Amino acid sequence: MQSDSLVIIPTYNEKENIEKIIRKVFSLSHGFEILIIDDGSPDGTSQIVKTLQDEFPNQLHLEERTGKLGLGTAYIHGFKWALDRNYTYIFEMDADFSHNPEDLIRLREACVKGADVAIGSRYVKGVNVVNWPMGRVLMSYFASMYVRLITGINIQDATAGFKCYKQEVLATIPLDQIKFVGYAFQIEMKFTAIKYGFNVVEVPIIFTDRTEGTSKMSTSIFREAFFGVIQMKINSWFRNYSRRLNA
C-alpha cells in the first residue's frame, strides 16, 4: 500500500550519508516513502540506493539523471513524479543530516493541521544553526531579511530547503515556470505559493551543518539568489496568481 507521504532527496556525491539517511527516515513512526534523485554521482551514491531497494522495494525509489543539473531542476523532476503518483504530502530534504529526519513528523503534522506549506525554519525562534561559521550564519540570516524587504513576504527563513507541501500547492504552481536552481529556487517556491494564497507556516528546527561529504554552496548560487529576487518580484507584477475559488 502506497504511503501518503513522499520525501524527495536530491543527491550528488553523498555516499557517506545516503544509507544512513534512508534507514533513519524508514525508522520513523510514520511510514514515509523516499525518492532519491541522483545527478550522476561519480562516487557510487546511486549504486548504494539500488542495493537498498532490494531491502525496501516499495518504499525506496530512484531517479537517475545524467550530469549535475541543479537542485531546483531535481526538485521539479521530483514534484512531477510525486504528482503523477498522487502523494498527499511531498517533502524536500537534504541527504547530509543538516535536516533532522525526525522533524519530518512535525512538518507533516503542521500540514495535517491546516498548513499548505510547512517550512523547517532556522530563524523563526532566534538563530538555530549548529556548526556553521559565523560568516555563513550572517549571510543566510541577512539573505532572509533581504528577501522580506524586496518581496514583502513575511518568512523568517526564506532560503530554507526543508519543507512539506500539500499536493494541491504543487499541482497549482506552474512548475515549468520556476526557473532558479540554487537558493533562489527555494525563495521562488515560497514566494509563488504565497502569491497563490496558500497558507505557508514556519516550524522551528535546529539546522546542523553536514559532518561528512562536501557542501554544494557556491558564490554563483548566492549571486543567483541576490539578483534573482529582484527579477522575481518584477516578474510577479505581470503574472496572474488566481486559482479556483474552492481551492
Summary of the structure (lengths in Angstrom):
residues: 247
radius of gyration: 17.1
end to end distance: 27.4
largest distance: 49.7
contacts: 787
relative contact order: 0.15
helix: 41%
strand: 16%
